[in-house]
Amino acid sequence: MRRQDEINQVIIHELVHAYDDCVVKNIDWKNCAHQACSEIRANHLSGNCHYKRELMKGFLKIKGHEPECVKRRALLSVKNNPHCSEKAAEAAVEKVWDMCYNDPRPFDKAL
């Protein structure tokens, strides 16, 4: 990481996971849907998928880029969970998408 903005984004991302771990009762990180929800929220709320970051990574789509990025990044993370197959990861992200993408807690809105 070379810029303070990048550090801030990573810290916010990880703090969303910490918030979920502390606030969500019975969260199970081995459960694909639980992890998918936290990954969706962390990527959306942290600004990971801001269009400028995406452009710098070579993703040139301007309109609709943010939800696609959030879904792509969440799916990559859940696929890395040894308890989730690729198919289970895809199903989990789709299953929780609407509820988790639209959940801004602990913020009022996504950054």
C-alpha positions in Angstrom: 0.0 0.0 0.0 1.4 3.3 -1.0 -1.3 5.8 -0.1 -3.1 6.6 3.1 -6.4 6.2 1.2 -5.5 2.6 0.5 -4.7 2.0 4.2 -8.0 3.6 5.3 -10.0 1.4 2.9 -8.3 -1.8 4.1 -8.9 -0.8 7.8 -12.6 0.0 7.1 -13.0 -3.3 5.2 -11.5 -5.3 8.1 -13.5 -3.3 10.7 -16.7 -4.2 8.9 -15.7 -7.9 9.4 -15.0 -7.2 13.0 -18.3 -5.5 13.4 -20.1 -8.5 11.9 -18.2 -10.9 14.1 -19.2 -8.9 17.2 -22.7 -8.0 16.4 -24.2 -10.8 14.4 -25.3 -13.5 16.7 -24.0 -17.0 15.9 -21.9 -16.0 12.9 -20.1 -19.0 11.6 -17.1 -18.2 9.3 -17.3 -21.8 7.9 -20.8 -21.0 6.6 -20.6 -19.8 3.0 -23.6 -17.5 3.3 -22.3 -15.9 6.5 -19.0 -15.2 5.0 -20.5 -14.0 1.7 -22.7 -11.5 3.6 -19.7 -10.0 5.5 -17.6 -9.9 2.3 -20.4 -8.1 0.4 -20.8 -5.6 3.2 -17.1 -5.1 3.7 -16.4 -4.5 -0.1 -19.4 -2.3 -0.5 -19.0 -0.2 2.7 -15.2 0.3 2.6 -15.1 1.9 -0.9 -13.1 -1.1 -2.3 -15.0 -0.8 -5.5 -14.9 3.0 -6.0 -14.7 3.6 -9.8 -11.3 5.2 -9.6 -9.8 2.2 -7.9 -11.4 -0.1 -10.5 -10.1 2.1 -13.3 -6.6 1.8 -11.9 -6.9 -2.0 -11.8 -8.0 -2.1 -15.5 -11.7 -2.4 -15.1 -13.0 0.2 -17.5 -16.7 -0.1 -17.0 -18.1 3.2 -15.6 -21.8 2.5 -15.2 -22.8 -0.4 -12.9 -19.2 -1.1 -12.0 -19.7 -1.0 -8.2 -22.1 -3.8 -7.6 -20.2 -6.0 -10.1 -17.0 -5.3 -8.3 -18.5 -6.1 -4.9 -19.9 -9.3 -6.2 -16.6 -10.3 -7.9 -14.5 -9.6 -4.8 -17.0 -11.3 -2.4 -17.0 -14.4 -4.6 -13.2 -14.5 -4.7 -13.0 -14.4 -0.9 -15.7 -17.0 -0.3 -14.1 -19.3 -2.9 -11.0 -19.2 -0.8 -12.8 -20.5 2.2 -11.8 -24.2 2.4 -15.4 -25.0 3.6 -17.0 -23.6 0.4 -16.8 -25.1 -3.0 -16.9 -22.8 -6.0 -20.6 -23.7 -6.6 -21.5 -23.2 -2.9 -19.7 -19.8 -2.9 -21.6 -18.7 -6.0 -24.9 -19.8 -4.5 -24.2 -18.1 -1.2 -23.3 -14.8 -2.8 -26.5 -14.8 -4.8 -28.6 -15.9 -1.8 -27.6 -13.1 0.5 -26.9 -10.4 -2.1 -29.9 -8.1 -1.7 -30.1 -8.2 2.0 -26.3 -7.7 2.6 -25.6 -5.2 -0.2 -28.3 -3.0 1.2 -27.2 -3.3 4.9 -25.1 -0.2 5.7 -24.6 -0.9 9.4 -22.7 0.5 11.3 -22.7 3.4 8.8 -25.7 5.4 7.5 -24.6 4.6 3.9 -21.8 3.2 1.9 -18.7 5.3 1.4 
